[in-house]
């Protein structure tokens, strides 16, 4: 018979209680309703998520391109309609300054700040057919008298002809003297290639109205190896 004197019974009872708690914890773990994780399934779901993320990334990138192109197109349209003129030169009438096939930018805003000046190169609506755009150099200003005689241009009776250092060759040696009275608000223009230019000398409507001027030619950007700013520099006096 067991001897439970001296607290032996109490010690055995405490030991049994500890063992019972351990067994109970093991039992709860074995009775769990949660299935064991399927490592293969979990890996497959992760791969599917990666594919979804990849597709979403591609779509975001495409959307970014579309938004960027839309912004660029909008800026170009705004600049071209209100700030710049992009023009391709279809003829040789402005050679050697601007050659056939050159592409240029013109400024639409320059003449908001001042009137066109003599020797400016302007883009305008052709007076005899306003659906066409022409590019020429300003020669006569509003209210002036322009006389062309023996290949030279005279303004308001000044005996000194206008500078024509930008003209490539002698011109008009066989033309009769021509006289033009430039109306107010209008300009007399000529091409730099004087022997091969359809300009104010020959039009039915000889003058370009100020409100038909679209802008001032600023820079040739094509061909890129011939980039050039259009600035008239008078010849130095020695």
Residue, then its C-alpha position, 0 to 999 in steps of 0.5 A: x500500500x502506498x505511503x502518502x505521509x509527509x506530503x507525498x500525496x500532495x506532490x503526486x497530485x501536483x505532478x499528475x496535474x502538470x502531466x494532464x495539462x501537457x496532454x491537454x495541450x497536445x490534444x488541442x493541437x491534434x484536434x485543430x480544424x485548420x488544415x495543414x498548409x499546402x506548400x505547393x498551392x501557396x507557391x502557385x498562388x504567389x506565381x499567379x499574383x506575380x503575373x497579375x502584378x506584371x500585367x498591371x505594371x505593363x498597363x500602367x506603363x502604357x497608360x503613362x506613355x499615352x498620357x505623356x504623348x497626349x501632353x506633348x501633343x497638347x503642348x505642340x498644338x498650343x505652341x503651333x497655334x499661338x506661339x510658333x509657326x512651323x513652315x517648310x519652304x517650297x521654293x527657291x525665292x528666298x535663296x540664298x538666305x533660306x533654301x528650298x526644302x528648309x524647315x523653319x520656325x516663325x514667331x507669332x508673338x513678335x509683332x504683338x510688341x512692335x511693328x514689322x521692321x525693314x529687312x524682317x523675314x515674314x510669313x503671311x497670307x498671299x494677297x492674291x490667294x489667302x489660302x496660301x502662305x508666303x515668306x518674303x523680306x520686308x522692303x517697304x514700310x507703311x506710307x513709303x514710296x518704293x522705287x525699283x530702278x536698275x537692280x536697286x531699291x530706293x525709299x522716299x527719294x533717297x539717292x542711296x539704295x537699300x542694302x542688298x548684301x543678302x542678294x546672291x546675284x545682280x537682278x532686274x537689270x532689264x526691268x523698267x523703273x517701278x514705283x509703289x506707294x505703300x498704303x498705311x497698314x501695309x508692307x511691300x515685300x520681296x524675295x532674296x532671290x530677286x530674279x526668281x521670286x513672285x513678290x510684291x512687284x508682280x502681284x495683282x494686290x501688291x501689298x501685304x496687310x498687317x493683319x495678314x502677317x502670321x509671324x516673323x521667321x526666327x530660325x532654320x532648324x532643318x537640316x540640323x547641320x544648317x541651323x541658323x537664326x535669321x538676323x539682319x546685320x547691316x554691312x559695316x561702314x568703313 
